[in-house]
């Protein structure tokens, strides 16, 4: 998908957000506070004509920096293929502002993946994406729910729970471990190696 032009000439800027987009947007801001930036991606030919990616920038705390949080608004306007479930996506990374647009674009394109391929995005799903900004050693995305200390793993719309999946960049070795040992095995290995999954690491 492409980023909308800021002059208001894109189709999605002219169209007001739907009720479900408003509910998801408000739900995320209630959880995390007002976002620092919102980046709109649109493509009339894409399965999702519009996806907003909200950005909450990391903050300096003592000697470390909290990760920047990216979250989609718009994926849940359609149920997942072959399912009545609705999803939104988030991603966390320790990154500079120069990396934000690359990671936001990755998340926007990942949002279209299930509708382009007729596949449901669900927990423990692996998606090969190739190169990932800020994560040169990772080539895949693993999807989890309730990982990374998320406040909740869903937002609500008219009594319906919309699941929020966290996209975690993973290396080839981590992909194989997830395939053979599941999330518990992967998390045990991360703990054993003191892995910071918000940054790149050797495969």
Buried (B, 14 or more C-beta within 10 A) or exposed (E): BEBBEEEEEBEBBEEEBEEBBEBBBBBBBEBBEEBBBBBBBBBEEBBBBBBBBBBBBBEEEEEEBBBBBBBBBBBBBBEBBEEEBBBBBBBBBBBEEEBBBEBBBBBBBBBBBBBEEEBBBBBBBBBEBEEBBBBEBBBBBBBBBBBBEBEEBBBEBEEBEBBBBBBBBBBEBBBBBBEEEEBEEBBEBBEEEEBEBBBBBEE
